Amino acid sequence: MVKIRLKRIGKKKAPFYRIIVSDAARTTQSTALAEIGTYDPLKEPSEVKINEEEARKWLSNGAQPTETVAKLFKKAGITK
């Protein structure tokens, strides 16, 4: 099963995330199949950059987003 999830890359007390596509059986720190965007929750308002074409491709191929990523997709106008 393939998941679309967040991978934290920020330092302590300064979170910054990449939106990645990875195999669900592997850990969150393993290599990603693809990186499709970024999420910066510290900016006001939160900054989300998503490659919509890549996201739609992975969703159509059966990748399942986590709850948080699904909310970010909804905010960006990307739906299944």
Contacts in CASP RR format, 6 or more apart in sequence:
PFRMAT RR
TARGET T0000
AUTHOR 0000-0000-0000
METHOD contacts of the structure
MODEL  1
MVKIRLKRIGKKKAPFYRIIVSDAARTTQSTALAEIGTYDPLKEPSEVKI
NEEEARKWLSNGAQPTETVAKLFKKAGITK
1 23 0 8 1.000
1 24 0 8 1.000
1 25 0 8 1.000
1 64 0 8 1.000
2 21 0 8 1.000
2 22 0 8 1.000
2 23 0 8 1.000
2 24 0 8 1.000
2 33 0 8 1.000
2 58 0 8 1.000
2 61 0 8 1.000
2 62 0 8 1.000
2 63 0 8 1.000
2 64 0 8 1.000
3 21 0 8 1.000
3 22 0 8 1.000
3 23 0 8 1.000
3 24 0 8 1.000
3 63 0 8 1.000
3 64 0 8 1.000
3 65 0 8 1.000
3 66 0 8 1.000
4 19 0 8 1.000
4 20 0 8 1.000
4 21 0 8 1.000
4 36 0 8 1.000
4 55 0 8 1.000
4 58 0 8 1.000
4 59 0 8 1.000
4 63 0 8 1.000
4 64 0 8 1.000
4 65 0 8 1.000
4 66 0 8 1.000
4 69 0 8 1.000
5 19 0 8 1.000
5 20 0 8 1.000
5 22 0 8 1.000
5 28 0 8 1.000
5 65 0 8 1.000
5 66 0 8 1.000
5 69 0 8 1.000
6 17 0 8 1.000
6 18 0 8 1.000
6 19 0 8 1.000
6 20 0 8 1.000
6 39 0 8 1.000
6 66 0 8 1.000
6 68 0 8 1.000
6 69 0 8 1.000
7 17 0 8 1.000
7 18 0 8 1.000
7 19 0 8 1.000
7 20 0 8 1.000
7 22 0 8 1.000
7 28 0 8 1.000
7 29 0 8 1.000
7 32 0 8 1.000
8 15 0 8 1.000
8 16 0 8 1.000
8 17 0 8 1.000
9 16 0 8 1.000
9 17 0 8 1.000
9 18 0 8 1.000
10 16 0 8 1.000
10 17 0 8 1.000
14 42 0 8 1.000
15 41 0 8 1.000
15 42 0 8 1.000
16 38 0 8 1.000
16 39 0 8 1.000
16 40 0 8 1.000
16 42 0 8 1.000
17 38 0 8 1.000
17 39 0 8 1.000
17 40 0 8 1.000
17 41 0 8 1.000
18 32 0 8 1.000
18 35 0 8 1.000
18 37 0 8 1.000
18 38 0 8 1.000
18 39 0 8 1.000
19 35 0 8 1.000
19 36 0 8 1.000
19 37 0 8 1.000
19 38 0 8 1.000
19 39 0 8 1.000
19 50 0 8 1.000
19 55 0 8 1.000
19 69 0 8 1.000
19 72 0 8 1.000
20 32 0 8 1.000
20 33 0 8 1.000
20 34 0 8 1.000
20 35 0 8 1.000
20 36 0 8 1.000
21 32 0 8 1.000
21 33 0 8 1.000
21 34 0 8 1.000
21 35 0 8 1.000
21 36 0 8 1.000
21 58 0 8 1.000
21 63 0 8 1.000
22 28 0 8 1.000
22 30 0 8 1.000
22 31 0 8 1.000
22 32 0 8 1.000
22 33 0 8 1.000
23 30 0 8 1.000
23 33 0 8 1.000
24 64 0 8 1.000
34 54 0 8 1.000
34 58 0 8 1.000
36 50 0 8 1.000
36 51 0 8 1.000
36 54 0 8 1.000
36 55 0 8 1.000
36 58 0 8 1.000
37 49 0 8 1.000
37 50 0 8 1.000
37 51 0 8 1.000
38 47 0 8 1.000
38 48 0 8 1.000
38 49 0 8 1.000
39 46 0 8 1.000
39 47 0 8 1.000
39 48 0 8 1.000
39 49 0 8 1.000
39 72 0 8 1.000
40 46 0 8 1.000
40 47 0 8 1.000
40 48 0 8 1.000
48 72 0 8 1.000
48 75 0 8 1.000
48 76 0 8 1.000
50 72 0 8 1.000
50 73 0 8 1.000
50 76 0 8 1.000
50 78 0 8 1.000
52 76 0 8 1.000
52 78 0 8 1.000
55 73 0 8 1.000
55 78 0 8 1.000
56 78 0 8 1.000
59 65 0 8 1.000
59 78 0 8 1.000
59 80 0 8 1.000
65 73 0 8 1.000
73 79 0 8 1.000
END
